[in-house]
Amino acid sequence: MMGPMFRGVKSIPGMGSELEIEAEALRWAIYTLAGFEYKNVTFETDSQILSKMPSGEEEIWPRVKSIIQEISISLAGLSEAEVVYYSRTDNKVADRIVKETATFTSIVLKLYYIVPSWLFSCREADKSFVEQPIMAIKSSSADNKTRSSVQIFIVFSLCCFFYILGAWQRSGFGKGDSIALEMTNSGADCNIVPSLNFETHHAGESSISGSSAKVKTFEPCDALYTDYTPCQDQRRAMTFPRDSMIYRERHCAPESEKLRCLVPAPKGYVTPFSWPKSRDYVPYANAPYKALTVEKAIQNWIQYEGEVFRFPGGGTQFPQGADKYIDQLASVIPMGNGTVRTALDTGCGVASWGAYLWSRNVRAMSFAPRDSHEAQVQFALERGVPAVIGVLGTIKLPYPTRAFDMAHCSRCLIPWGANDGMYLMEVDRVLRPGGYWILSGPPINWKINYKAWQRPKEELQEEQRKIEEAAKLLCWEKKYEHGEIAIWQKRVNDDACRSRQDDPRANFCKTDDTDDVWYKKMEACITPYPETSSSDEVAGGELQVFPDRLNAVPPRISSGSISGVTVDAYEDDNRQWKKHVKAYKRINSLLDTGRYRNMMDMNAGFGGFAAAIESQKLWVMNVVPTIAEKNRLGVVYERGLIGIYHDWCEAFSTYPRTYDLIHANHLFSLYKNKCNADDILLEMDRILRPEGAVIIRDDVDTLIKVKRIISGMRWDSKLVDHEDGPLVNEKVLIAVKQYWVTNSTSAQ
């Protein structure tokens, strides 16, 4: 037998229409049935207008907009639910309640107790149960009068308490609604969204649940596309000129040739090993390419052992291991005290340099082209090391000015002296004042090494001469040369470089925005230092050592370089992201356990998400969209984080299945009417590992549309409230990509 259900009163000042009353009733009816885990429900209302508002068939009245939004969210959480119109011919009790409630000019508590007709047969069997309704206790004796008065007083006090509590909740400051709603929806542990499984299973398949006929289902791509990189496609690359590595640059497919299918994982795909084991071992099934094990066998890059690849930590220039090589560099460069935090590795191979810098708390952004060294960047990311597909060709690097504390080339085969030193000038642009550039391999110390390199000494001599001249023009100071390693340091400001102002070879860049680099042609020009007021001042501002610089106010903020952004706004942004990440961890308790190693923030802003979740167990690729209103990537680097510019109307420069978790903050609102949301979500699917997680934060209307799209993408999803409660228009969509592999027709 179902007893009476009580709900805490909410502050709804002066309800002005019957529609508002009906909408409130509908909202809580949906919440209640969702809490009982009903999935296929038809909700009837006698308001034709109300029945059409959730589906968008009728314009939403401003006074009921927030209620209708919550109704839409709740309906999206049910697999098959609809609101339909049902005419009411004669219901006098309901008419009376509506008419009386709609006349409220202030909150007047009215409670109605209506006995369902099917209970009348029970009246004689249990008359006392039926005839003692809540708050209607009758007393026939004088002895009960005092007790009745006390009970009435208690009930009145409770009503007042719930009225005040409801008003506080309605203000948006209370969290009771959020907690109650989540408990209603889950009936279980609040720390984990119950319908999603964040654990990995490595293998195994089960059938996919059927989707609604209204939802577009995306089919798997052909098995040939398991490692498809849309903007670095090998076949398309061969149609472009080979001069200056143009054919290795980004060349994205035109709209008519875009694949609109789900890129499959190869058969046998498993979740990568956890860090730090992943640094040394990669499952063969995840990147089944043995070419490097033969080509680089004597250089100790990679070895095939059974069902795994092993990475001994060697490289072309450090066959004895990356650690010993880095020790040699650390004798000149301060890597151990937090001064050097961000590094750029050009032509990185399998990124062993970046992998072994991790223990020294240095984060390297590694890049290499997709070329004959098949899958080198893919191996790097499988190892859990930050890397992208990229090349120094004719286009500027997708990083801001003054980003890196250190840049590195270990036999990277880049012609540094060519094109009037243009490539060195591009390194100079992204190198912080006081930063270091390392070159190991040809042509350093060519007099001793030319025979081993099997190259003419005259050619090597000329190559080194051009490098030395370009470094001098850039006003770099040579700090070290020994064996095959040379290290230069960039000056902290322009004060020591005044003489180059009169050098006719010193061509200074004329652009006002040195961070405007997306698809911009590289130029043989020197990026000017920011102005300074003294000879020892660091141009662009001095940074604190890491980890202090993570939460210190970055120079670009304190100097007012970003228009409209104050120190207070920046610090408030930090506080908000700490709060958001704390809420994420309540939803997914595995977030910072090492379960997710490679993370991406698709709309990073100031890097608040990455800063709040910072850990030795993970790293975040902070992506700043090229269409963002404010360019904040420079701030991200000043915090000691790494990131890249990108336009999400195109594919990202990475292999499929390279990220464990993807975070997107108001990305879909940003790209509304810019490009197709389907394409962005398909790209997210391409770069996300099977059983990887997605967190999308946006306004509720946008998330409802996104949720409908991903229901056809083999993702499991859940829409949850903002941490401040259900009345906040911003919501969070949590999703997990199902496990499935090529040629399989099912998923787990």
ABEGO torsion letter per residue (X at the ends): XBBBBBBBBBBBBGBABAAAAAAAAAAAAAAAAAAAGBABBBBBBABAAAAAAAAGABBBBAAAAAAAAAAAAAAAABABBBBBBBBBABBAAAAAAAAAAAABABBBBBBBBBBBAAAAAAAAABAAAAABBBGABBBABAAAAAAAAAAAAAAAAAAAAAAAAAAAAAAGABAAAAAAAAAAAAGBBAABBAABBABBAGBEBBBBBBBBAABBBBBBBBAAAAABBAAABAAAAAABBABGGAAABBBBBBAAABBBBBBBBBBGBBBBBBOAAAAABBBAAABBBAAAAAAAAAAGABBBBEABBBBAGBBAABAAEAAAAAAAAAAABBAAAGABABBBBBGAEAGAAAAAAAAAGBBBBBBBBBBABBGAAAAAAAAGBBBBBBBBBABBBABBBGABABBBBBGAGBBAABGGGAAAAAAAAABBBGBBBBBBEOABGAAAAAAAAGBBAAAAAAAAAAAAAAAAAAGBBBABBBEABBBBBBBABAAAAAAAAABAABBBBABABAABABGBBBBBBBBBBBBBABAABBBGEBBBBOAAAAABBBAAAAAGABBGBBAAAAAAAAAAAAAAAAAAAAABAAAAAGABABBBBABAEAGAAAAAABBAABBBBBBBBAABABBAAAAAAAAGBBBBBBBAABBBBBBBGABABBBBBGAAAAABGABBAAAAAAAAAAABBBGBBBBBBBBAAAAAAAAAAAAAAGBBBBBBBBAAEAABABBBBBBBBBBBBBGBABBX
